[in-house]
Amino acid sequence: MKKASKEAYELARHIYNWLHVHTPSIQSNSPHTIRTYSTTLSLFVGFLEGEKKINPCSLNSECFSRDYIEGWILWLKEERGCSAQTCNIRLTALRAFFKYLADRDISYLSIYQCATLIPRQKVARKKVTGMSKDAVKALMSVPNVSTKTGQRDLVLLIILYCTAARIDEILSMKIKQLHLETDKPYITVVGKGRKIRTLYILPKGAAHLKRYMKDFHSINPNSNAYVFYSRNKGIFGKMTPESVNKQLKKYAAIAYEICKDVPLNLHAHQIRHAKASHWLEDGMNIIQISFLLGHANLHTTMIYLDITMEQESKALATLEDENQKNILKKWKTESDNLATFLGFKGIIDRKT
């Protein structure tokens, strides 16, 4: 094999440092974001290697040109069947790498600037459907609490609903994030951007969670153990959102026979949406809802809840007496394979 160019080695070093040093420790992004970044670069490297026949000898900054990136996006859509939304996520992740690259070496600034000019794919906004209160009640009546799985699933449902937290926030929650022995029991979750939120739990929810802790964790539990852990991996292994959603669909099929408002293709995000909608129906201040959901701005909450102009006026009207309310608050290798040279095994086999 011909020796790789100095620039190729530099690019390989930057990729490694971005994925394994900067992002997880300095930028402090979530495991989900790190996985997205890694998958995106793996797919881009796979495209360069498979479609453009790039190898460690021919890798250079031209491989990151606008033509290559647009060709990659087209490849994602046509060859891998990725949706417009997925393509936008991949483009955003690639831009993040180019920004890091430009910050480390100004000679790459033009690459980043060109990448920012590539238009995003048009995406039709999907309306998130929630559930009625009767549907939620029917769903919670389904888990068989005489079994360990049923006990766990019921408590997970209760916590998801009463906090309206994102599924990954709850599944990433460790025992040290529980504060149940206080006058006002609460949990802390780490949301998008590593922002920490405090979420209070009503007495009944706290009672269920205490009972769960007694049955599923030892008397002196490890504070770094996951609250809702994988039975296969043990207390230091997270349950996955996919496994939770699989269970939810099973329960939804049964609950549908009790209440036709239960969506058969139920997933965890709909429980979050349902609670947010119920808070709104009950007259909760829209600022409170936005804070509890962990949204960066109020406009996001308005869109998330699919609020009409009339509803928006009513929701904002609740702010008039705000003062009277309490707001709850490896990189050297002799391989001809580009993916191996850059630290990737190649194209991810599954559709991503």
Number of C-alpha atoms within 10 A of each C-alpha: 8 9 10 19 13 12 15 21 19 13 17 21 16 21 22 18 14 22 17 13 14 16 19 16 11 9 12 14 16 16 12 11 16 18 12 17 22 20 19 23 22 20 22 25 26 22 23 22 19 15 12 14 12 20 22 26 17 15 22 18 13 11 17 19 16 18 13 16 20 15 16 23 22 15 17 22 15 11 11 12 14 18 15 17 15 17 22 18 17 23 22 17 20 22 19 17 20 23 19 20 20 17 13 12 11 10 11 17 17 13 21 22 15 16 23 17 9 14 10 15 15 9 11 8 8 7 10 12 16 24 21 16 15 14 21 22 15 21 23 18 15 18 22 14 14 8 10 12 13 14 18 21 22 21 23 20 18 20 20 21 22 17 23 25 26 23 19 18 15 24 22 21 21 22 17 15 18 18 16 17 10 7 8 12 17 19 21 18 24 20 19 17 12 12 9 13 17 17 19 20 20 13 13 10 17 23 15 17 22 16 13 19 17 12 13 17 17 9 9 7 15 14 12 13 19 23 28 27 21 16 12 9 10 13 20 16 17 21 22 15 16 11 10 17 17 14 16 20 17 15 21 26 18 17 24 16 11 17 17 14 18 25 18 16 13 21 20 22 18 19 25 21 22 22 24 27 22 15 16 18 10 9 11 18 21 22 20 18 22 19 19 20 21 21 16 12 11 15 10 12 20 17 12 17 17 15 16 11 10 8 13 13 11 14 19 12 13 15 16 9 9 12 8 8 11 9 14 12 11 11 16 13 14 12 14 16 16 26 25 19 21 26 18 21 14 21 19 13 7 6 10 16
